[in-house]
Structure formats: structure tokens, C-alpha cells
Amino acid sequence: MITGEQIRRARELLGWTRFKLGSRAGLHPAIVERAEEAVGALPVTSYQQALLRNALNAAGVEFTEGEAPGVLLKAPTKERR
């Protein structure tokens, strides 16, 4: 499971707005905002969560698990633009 903070940090690493992430994921920016502001379980469907994760993964983001979940940026790709 990814967290709202991970989504926000991943988006910021890419230099994307909420609108751009929503567009890449096929979601309304309000859904991105709701997910990013969540503490604990995301208030979005598992399908919406998968769309967000897939859009960020395609852009080169890697989600890390462990004691302090975070994000890393993999090698640059065309999707990051």
C-alpha cells in the first residue's frame, strides 16, 4: 500500500502538478488531492490507487517500503516530461 505522502513526494520529484498526475492517471485532480492529503488508508478505490501508482511508476518513480516508506526516482524516461 502506498501512502498519501508518498504520492505527493513522487509527484514533486517529477515536478508534476496535481492536474498533470491526474491526467496521466486518468483521474480528476481532486482525487489526487484527496489521496495526497490522506493519513493512513487512502480514501480512494483500489482501482484509483492502482492508476496513480502505475502513472508514477511509468514516469520512473519507485515506491520503497520499510520502516520509513518513501520514493526514489529511477533512470530518466520519456514519460517524465
C-alpha positions as CSV (number, residue, x, y, z in Angstrom):
1,M,0.0,0.0,0.0
2,I,1.3,3.5,-0.8
3,T,0.6,6.5,1.3
4,G,-0.6,9.9,0.6
5,E,2.8,11.4,1.5
6,Q,4.5,9.0,-1.0
7,I,2.1,10.1,-3.8
8,R,2.8,13.8,-3.0
9,R,6.6,13.3,-2.8
10,A,6.6,11.3,-6.0
11,R,4.7,14.0,-7.8
12,E,7.0,16.7,-6.5
13,L,10.1,14.7,-7.6
14,L,8.7,14.7,-11.1
15,G,7.9,18.3,-11.0
16,W,4.2,17.5,-11.8
17,T,1.1,19.4,-10.7
18,R,-1.9,17.5,-9.3
19,F,-3.5,18.2,-12.7
20,K,-0.7,16.5,-14.6
21,L,-0.7,13.4,-12.4
22,G,-4.5,13.2,-12.6
23,S,-4.2,13.5,-16.4
24,R,-1.5,10.8,-16.6
25,A,-3.6,8.5,-14.3
26,G,-6.9,9.3,-16.0
27,L,-8.3,10.8,-12.8
28,H,-9.7,14.1,-11.7
29,P,-7.1,16.3,-9.8
30,A,-9.5,16.4,-6.8
31,I,-8.9,12.6,-6.4
32,V,-5.1,13.2,-6.5
33,E,-5.6,15.9,-3.8
34,R,-7.8,13.7,-1.6
35,A,-5.2,10.8,-1.9
36,E,-2.3,13.1,-1.1
37,E,-3.9,14.6,2.0
38,A,-4.8,11.2,3.5
39,V,-3.2,10.0,6.7
40,G,-3.4,6.2,6.9
41,A,-5.6,4.4,4.4
42,L,-6.2,6.2,1.1
43,P,-9.8,7.5,0.7
44,V,-9.8,6.3,-2.9
45,T,-10.8,3.0,-4.5
46,S,-8.1,0.3,-5.1
47,Y,-8.6,0.9,-8.8
48,Q,-7.8,4.6,-8.4
49,Q,-4.8,3.8,-6.2
50,A,-3.5,1.4,-8.9
51,L,-3.9,4.1,-11.6
52,L,-1.9,6.6,-9.5
53,R,0.8,4.0,-8.8
54,N,1.0,2.9,-12.4
55,A,1.3,6.5,-13.7
56,L,4.0,7.3,-11.3
57,N,5.9,4.0,-11.9
58,A,5.7,4.7,-15.7
59,A,7.4,8.0,-15.1
60,G,10.3,6.4,-13.2
61,V,9.1,6.5,-9.6
62,E,9.9,3.6,-7.3
63,F,8.0,3.2,-4.1
64,T,10.0,2.0,-1.2
65,E,8.7,0.0,1.8
66,G,10.1,-0.5,5.2
67,E,10.3,1.5,8.5
68,A,10.1,4.8,6.6
69,P,8.2,4.3,3.3
70,G,9.4,6.7,0.6
71,V,10.0,7.2,-3.1
72,L,13.0,7.1,-5.4
73,L,13.5,8.3,-8.9
74,K,14.8,5.7,-11.3
75,A,16.7,6.5,-14.5
76,P,15.0,9.2,-16.6
77,T,12.4,8.2,-19.1
78,K,10.4,9.9,-21.8
79,E,7.3,9.7,-19.6
80,R,8.7,12.2,-17.1
81,R,8.2,15.1,-19.5
